[in-house]
Amino acid sequence: MEETKRTDKTILVKGLKYMGICAFLMFLGPSFLYFIMSNSDKGFYIPLLIIGILICIAAIVMLFLGIKTILDSMFKNQS
């Protein structure tokens, strides 16, 4: 009898954690950039702008990692 493929729950939870971090960064990054852009006359404008852009890039990376991990948990062969 052939065993059916099942979702690996531990990998799925890991992927959902990545997606949760992604959701947090997706709200934090643009909010941070808006705050920085509205106070462009301050002294730390350029370093804070770079940090805001890096937060947005991190959100995109976490999105791809989360989707990849979730798909691996469903479709990867556990042999």
Protein Blocks (a to p, Z undefined) as FASTA:
>chain_A
ZZdddddfklmmmmmmmmmmmmmmmmmmmmmmmmmmmmmmbmklmmmmmmmmmmmmmmmm
mmmmmmmmmmmmmmpccZZ
